Amino acid sequence: MHNSNDCVTFVDVKIEIIEVMKTSELTAALLNAGCYILRNGSRHDIWFSPITNCKFPVPRHGAKEIPKGTEKSIKKQAGI
């Protein structure tokens, strides 16, 4: 006779560590790639990338962390 309390279940769990980037780190990466600010907005700065010849917004979050999707989008537009 089997009792359900006697069963042990093992679950294989993968944990992915996502490194987050702060606005200051992203700004430094953009400057190192030759990007520069075209103008300042109330909540975003408008940057230009000589690599892609594109203008793109970068939010001004101060010392806060940039969401991963936003970071990827900005880097893609900047060509880095």
N, C-alpha and C positions, 0 to 999 in steps of 0.2 A: 504494500500500500504506500502510495506516494503522498507526501504532505507538501503543499505548495510553499510552505515556509522553508523546506529543505533545498529549494532550487536557488542557484546563484547565477546571475546573468552578468556577463562582462560586456561592456560597451566600449568600442574603439572610438576615441574622441581625438580629433585633431584640433590643435589650438594654433591659430595664426596670429603672430605678433605684427601689428600694424604700427609702423613708426609714423608719428604725426610731425608736421612741420609747422613752425611758428611763422607768422607774417614776416618777421625780421629775417629769418633764414631764407624764405622764398625771395624776398627783396634782394638779398645778397646774391642768390643764384641768378636772378634776372640781370643784375648789374654785371656780374662776371661774364654773362653771355652777350653783353653789349647792348642790352635793352635799356630804355630810358623812359622817364615819365614825360608825356606830352602835356597833360593838364591834371589838375586836382579837382575832383568832384566832392560832393558833400559826404558820400559814403564809400566811394571808389576812386582810385586813381586810374587814369587811362595811360597805358604803357604802349610803346612801340618796339617791335622786334625787327632788327635789321636782317635776321636770319630768315624770317618768314614774310617780311614786309607787311605785317599785320598789326593793327591796333587791338588791344584787349584790355578789359577792366580787371583790376586787382582790388579786392575789398581791403579796406583799412580796418583791421581788427586789433590793432595795437599789439600787445604781447600775447594775444590769444592764438590758439591753434587753428589752422586752416583745415576745413573738411577735406578728406582724401580725394573725393571726386572733383572738388573745386581746384585743388592743387594739380591734379592730373590734367584738367582742362586748360589751366593757365600755362603749364609747362608745354603742352602740345601746341598751343597758340604761339608760344614764344620760340618753339623749335628746340627745346632742351629736354 
